[in-house]
Amino acid sequence: MHSPATRPHLYFWEFKLDSLLIFLLISEIKMEPTIYDYSDDDLYTPVTVCERDSDNKLGAHLSILFYFMFLFSLIGNGLVLVIIYRFEKLTTVTNILLLNLVVSSLIFMSSLPFMGVYMQVSQWIFGTAMCKIFWSVYYLGLYSSVLFLTLLTFDRHLAVVYSLSSMQVRNRKYAVISCIVVWLVSILVCIKRVILHTTYFNFIDNKTYCDEYPGDLNSSHVQHLRTAGFYIQIFLFLLFPLIVIIYCYVRIAITVISSKIATKFKTVRLIFIIVLLFFMCWTPFNIVELMYDKVTTCDEVSKWGYAHHVTRNLAYIYFCISPIFYTFVGKKFQNYFRQMLVKRFPGLKKHISVSQHSRTNTSAKTTPVDL
């Protein structure tokens, strides 16, 4: 028991300790909390939540176009399938490639209604399994469409520039093997998307999202997948198609100009439009996609969001119309369409000129487009 003489000293030190504890408590309360991303990385980086309402509203408004794209693609590509079935045979290289291009376009377009609902509702309502199916179908259709357009362009180049010597190479076996390779490559590339994309619940806004979410995956493995996807996107689905398409159409244009075709100016102009459309619609979308990892501030994220919504719709429109565009630039398919119209509406016969070709003769032609 302490004497009365020592009590003032004890009270003094007790007061100092209490003051120190109160100071530390107040200091801790005043400190701003920092949210860390506790991954397997050695250095923890703060996570910043950016407000995306403005560009997301733009995306929701533009997503209305997805339904129209789906309907237009369904009708247009369905018409191409009907023409191939009624007037053509699946024994020619062109028809086999066109059929696969139409199928890949329909696969891709079938994902757009789900994306439209997702963007307008602002959350995923179709479940985890459908989330993975949705992204698998989306990327399978998108990637295969790019490769089939490139393959169709290369085949057109062989048919026009090497019209005689390519007859032995351009056979049904060549077409089937080429299509199998395209589908296999597209499926393999989609595996990364299936692994990384899933549903997750956001406790901040109490909504479920379907997007790239590593979850319990090892961070180093996720980083390797993202890096591989980055370079695949650049080289396989941007630079490679652009180089092949530009090279092939330049060679086609030179061949047509040097020939004695009466309508060569119209043909060269059409070639220029095809290349320009592909470059204008596909390249900006890829550039914006690849810039996502470079944005750091919330202002940059918002600007990236605006650019992403606009360029994405341009790319979608191109892949919506590309099978129809590539088909109906040919006089042969234009004539088939006129025949169908005249047969369905006989009153149009006096207004539409139709040249009668036998099914056997037209099917025997292997040139992709009647220049």
C-alpha positions in Angstrom: 0.0 0.0 0.0 1.4 3.4 -1.0 2.0 6.2 1.5 0.3 9.5 1.1 3.6 11.1 0.1 4.0 8.9 -3.0 0.5 9.2 -4.3 0.9 12.5 -6.2 3.7 10.9 -8.2 1.6 7.9 -9.0 -1.3 10.1 -10.0 1.1 12.0 -12.3 2.3 8.9 -14.1 -1.2 7.5 -14.4 -2.3 10.7 -15.9 0.5 10.6 -18.4 -0.3 7.1 -19.4 -3.9 7.8 -19.8 -3.1 10.9 -21.9 -0.8 8.8 -24.2 -3.5 6.1 -24.7 -6.1 8.8 -25.5 -3.7 10.5 -28.0 -3.0 7.2 -29.8 -6.7 6.4 -30.0 -7.6 9.8 -31.4 -4.7 9.5 -33.9 -5.9 6.1 -35.1 -9.4 7.4 -35.5 -8.2 10.4 -37.6 -6.3 8.2 -40.0 -8.0 7.7 -43.3 -8.6 4.0 -44.0 -6.9 2.5 -47.0 -8.3 -0.5 -48.8 -5.7 -2.9 -50.1 -5.8 -5.6 -52.7 -4.6 -8.6 -50.7 -3.3 -10.7 -53.6 -0.2 -12.9 -53.7 2.0 -10.0 -54.9 4.8 -8.8 -52.7 3.6 -5.1 -52.8 0.1 -4.2 -51.9 -1.5 -1.4 -53.9 -4.5 0.7 -52.9 -7.8 0.0 -54.7 -9.7 3.0 -56.0 -13.4 2.8 -56.8 -14.2 5.1 -59.7 -17.6 6.5 -60.5 -18.7 5.2 -63.9 -22.4 6.4 -64.1 -21.9 8.8 -67.0 -20.2 6.4 -69.5 -22.3 3.5 -68.3 -25.5 5.4 -69.2 -24.1 6.0 -72.7 -23.4 2.3 -73.0 -26.9 1.4 -71.8 -28.4 3.8 -74.5 -26.2 2.4 -77.2 -26.9 -1.2 -76.2 -30.4 -0.7 -77.7 -28.7 -1.1 -81.1 -27.7 -4.7 -80.1 -31.3 -5.9 -80.6 -31.5 -4.3 -84.0 -28.1 -5.8 -85.0 -29.3 -9.2 -83.8 -32.5 -9.0 -85.9 -30.7 -7.6 -89.0 -28.0 -10.3 -88.8 -30.6 -13.0 -88.3 -32.6 -11.9 -91.4 -29.6 -11.1 -93.5 -27.5 -14.2 -92.7 -30.6 -16.3 -93.0 -31.1 -15.0 -96.5 -27.5 -15.9 -97.4 -28.1 -19.4 -96.1 -31.3 -19.7 -98.1 -29.6 -18.6 -101.3 -26.7 -21.0 -100.8 -29.1 -23.8 -100.1 -31.4 -23.1 -103.1 -29.0 -22.0 -105.8 -25.5 -23.2 -104.8 -23.8 -26.4 -103.7 -21.4 -26.9 -100.7 -18.8 -28.4 -103.0 -17.0 -25.1 -103.8 -14.4 -23.4 -101.6 -16.3 -20.1 -101.6 -19.6 -21.5 -100.4 -17.9 -23.5 -97.7 -16.1 -20.5 -96.4 -19.2 -18.3 -96.7 -21.2 -20.8 -94.8 -18.7 -20.9 -91.9 -18.5 -17.1 -91.9 -22.3 -16.9 -91.6 -22.3 -19.4 -88.8 -19.6 -17.5 -86.9 -21.5 -14.3 -87.4 -24.7 -15.8 -86.0 -22.9 -17.2 -83.0 -21.5 -13.8 -82.2 -24.8 -12.0 -82.8 -26.6 -14.5 -80.5 -24.7 -13.0 -77.5 -25.7 -9.4 -78.1 -29.3 -9.6 -76.7 -27.8 -10.9 -73.4 -25.2 -8.1 -73.4 -28.0 -5.6 -74.1 -30.0 -6.8 -71.1 -26.9 -6.9 -68.9 -26.0 -3.3 -69.7 -29.5 -1.9 -69.3 -30.3 -3.7 -66.0 -26.7 -3.0 -64.8 -26.3 -6.5 -63.3 -26.2 -10.1 -64.5 -29.4 -11.9 -64.0 -28.8 -15.2 -65.9 -26.7 -17.2 -63.5 -23.0 -18.3 -63.3 -23.2 -21.1 -65.9 -24.9 -18.7 -68.4 -22.2 -16.1 -67.7 -19.4 -18.4 -68.9 -21.5 -19.6 -71.9 -22.2 -16.0 -72.8 -18.6 -14.9 -72.8 -17.5 -18.1 -74.6 -20.1 -17.6 -77.4 -19.2 -13.9 -77.6 -15.5 -14.4 -78.1 -15.8 -17.6 -80.2 -18.1 -15.7 -82.6 -16.0 -12.6 -82.6 -12.6 -14.3 -83.1 -13.8 -16.8 -85.7 -15.5 -14.0 -87.7 -12.2 -12.1 -87.9 -10.3 -15.2 -89.0 -12.9 -16.3 -91.5 -13.0 -12.8 -93.0 -9.2 -13.0 -93.4 -9.4 -16.5 -94.8 -12.1 -15.5 -97.3 -10.0 -12.5 -98.4 -7.0 -14.8 -98.9 -9.0 -17.2 -100.9 -10.4 -14.4 -103.1 -6.8 -13.3 -103.6 -5.8 -16.8 -104.8 -8.8 -17.0 -107.1 -8.1 -13.7 -108.8 -4.3 -13.3 -108.8 -3.5 -17.0 -109.4 -6.7 -18.0 -111.2 -5.3 -21.0 -113.1 -2.5 -22.3 -110.8 -4.7 -22.1 -107.7 -7.4 -24.5 -109.1 -5.5 -27.5 -107.9 -5.0 -26.1 -104.4 -8.5 -24.6 -103.9 -10.5 -27.7 -103.5 -13.0 -29.0 -100.9 -10.3 -30.6 -98.8 -8.4 -27.3 -98.6 -11.6 -25.5 -97.5 -12.6 -28.0 -94.9 -9.1 -28.2 -93.3 -8.9 -24.4 -93.2 -12.2 -24.1 -91.5 -11.3 -26.7 -88.9 -8.1 -24.8 -88.1 -10.0 -21.5 -87.7 -12.5 -23.1 -85.3 -9.8 -24.8 -83.3 -7.7 -21.7 -82.9 -10.8 -19.7 -81.9 -11.8 -22.3 -79.3 -8.3 -22.4 -77.8 -8.2 -18.7 -77.4 -11.6 -18.7 -75.7 -10.4 -21.0 -73.0 -8.6 -18.1 -71.2 -11.9 -16.2 -71.3 -13.9 -19.1 -69.8 -11.3 -19.4 -67.0 -11.3 -15.7 -66.0 -14.9 -14.7 -66.6 -17.5 -15.6 -63.9 -20.1 -14.0 -61.7 -19.3 -12.1 -58.5 -21.3 -10.2 -56.0 -20.4 -6.5 -55.3 -21.3 -5.6 -51.7 -20.9 -1.9 -52.4 -24.0 -1.7 -54.7 -25.5 -5.2 -53.9 -25.4 -6.3 -57.5 -24.1 -9.4 -59.3 -21.8 -8.9 -62.2 -20.5 -11.2 -65.0 -17.0 -10.1 -65.9 -13.3 -11.0 -65.6 -12.9 -12.0 -62.0 -9.8 -14.0 -60.9 -11.4 -15.2 -57.6 -9.2 -17.8 -55.9 -6.8 -18.2 -58.9 -3.1 -17.6 -58.3 -2.2 -14.0 -59.1 0.8 -15.0 -61.1 -1.2 -17.4 -63.2 -3.8 -14.7 -63.8 -1.1 -12.3 -64.9 0.3 -14.8 -67.3 -3.1 -15.4 -68.8 -3.7 -11.6 -69.2 -0.3 -11.1 -70.8 -0.9 -14.0 -73.2 -4.3 -12.6 -74.1 -2.8 -9.2 -74.7 -0.3 -10.4 -77.3 -2.8 -12.8 -78.9 -5.2 -9.8 -79.3 -2.5 -7.7 -80.9 -0.8 -10.1 -83.3 -3.5 -12.7 -84.1 -6.6 -10.6 -84.2 -5.3 -7.2 -85.2 -2.0 -7.1 -87.0 -2.3 -10.4 -88.8 -5.8 -9.8 -90.3 -4.9 -6.2 -91.3 -1.7 -7.2 -93.0 -3.3 -10.1 -94.9 -6.4 -8.2 -96.0 -4.4 -5.1 -97.1 -1.8 -7.3 -99.0 -4.4 -9.4 -100.7 -6.6 -6.6 -101.8 -3.6 -4.6 -103.1 -2.6 -7.6 -105.2 -6.2 -8.0 -106.4 -6.4 -4.3 -107.3 -3.2 -4.5 -109.3 -4.4 -7.6 -111.1 -7.7 -6.0 -112.0 -6.1 -2.8 -113.2 -3.6 -4.6 -115.4 -6.4 -6.7 -116.9 -8.9 -5.7 -119.6 -12.0 -5.8 -117.4 -14.4 -3.1 -118.4 -15.7 -2.4 -114.9 -12.2 -2.4 -113.3 -12.7 1.1 -111.8 -15.9 0.0 -110.0 -14.1 -3.1 -108.8 -11.1 -1.2 -107.4 -13.4 1.3 -105.7 -15.3 -1.6 -104.1 -12.0 -3.2 -102.9 -11.0 0.1 -101.4 -14.3 0.4 -99.5 -13.9 -3.2 -98.1 -10.4 -2.5 -96.7 -11.4 0.9 -95.4 -14.4 -0.4 -93.6 -12.5 -3.2 -91.9 -9.7 -0.8 -90.9 -12.1 1.9 -89.6 -14.4 -0.5 -87.6 -12.0 -3.1 -86.3 -8.8 -1.2 -85.5 -10.2 1.5 -83.1 -12.0 -1.2 -81.1 -8.7 -3.2 -80.6 -6.7 -0.1 -79.8 -9.1 0.9 -77.1 -9.3 -2.6 -75.7 -5.5 -2.8 -75.4 -5.4 0.6 -73.7 -7.4 -0.6 -70.7 -4.3 -1.7 -68.8 -2.7 1.7 -69.3 -5.4 3.8 -67.6 -4.6 4.9 -64.0 -6.8 7.7 -62.9 -10.6 7.8 -62.6 -10.8 10.5 -65.3 -8.9 8.3 -67.7 -11.1 5.4 -66.9 -14.2 7.4 -67.7 -12.7 8.6 -71.0 -11.8 5.0 -71.8 -15.4 4.0 -71.1 -16.8 6.5 -73.6 -14.3 5.4 -76.3 -15.0 1.7 -75.6 -18.8 2.0 -76.0 -18.5 3.9 -79.3 -15.7 1.8 -81.0 -17.4 -1.5 -79.8 -20.6 -0.6 -81.6 -18.7 0.2 -84.8 -17.0 -3.2 -84.7 -20.3 -5.0 -83.9 -22.0 -3.2 -86.9 -19.2 -4.3 -89.2 -19.4 -8.0 -88.1 -23.2 -7.8 -88.4 -23.1 -6.8 -92.1 -19.9 -8.3 -93.2 -21.2 -11.8 -94.3 -24.0 -10.0 -96.2 -21.7 -7.4 -97.6 -19.1 -10.0 -98.8 -21.9 -12.1 -100.4 -23.9 -9.5 -102.2 -21.0 -7.7 -103.8 -21.0 -10.5 -106.3 -23.2 -10.3 -109.3 -24.1 -13.9 -109.0 -25.7 -13.6 -105.6 -27.4 -10.3 -106.6 -29.0 -12.2 -109.5 -30.1 -15.0 -107.1 -31.7 -12.5 -104.9 -33.6 -10.9 -107.8 -34.8 -14.4 -108.8 -36.2 -15.0 -105.3 -37.9 -11.6 -105.3 -39.5 -12.2 -108.7 -40.7 -15.6 -107.8 -42.2 -14.4 -104.5 -43.6 -11.2 -106.0 -44.4 -11.7 -109.8 -45.4 -8.1 -110.2 -41.8 -7.0 -109.8 -40.7 -8.9 -113.0 -41.3 -5.8 -115.2 -39.1 -3.7 -112.9 -36.3 -6.1 -112.1 -34.0 -7.6 -114.7 -33.0 -11.2 -114.0 -30.5 -13.2 -116.0 -31.3 -16.9 -116.0 -28.4 -19.2 -115.2 -28.5 -22.8 -114.6 -27.8 -24.1 -111.1 -25.2 -26.4 -112.4 -23.2 -23.8 -114.3 -23.2 -21.2 -111.6 -22.3 -23.6 -108.9 -19.3 -24.8 -110.9 -17.7 -21.3 -110.7 -15.2 -21.1 -107.9 -14.4 -17.4 -108.1 -15.5 -15.8 -104.8 -16.9 -12.6 -106.5 -17.9 -12.1 -110.1 -15.9 -9.0 -110.8 
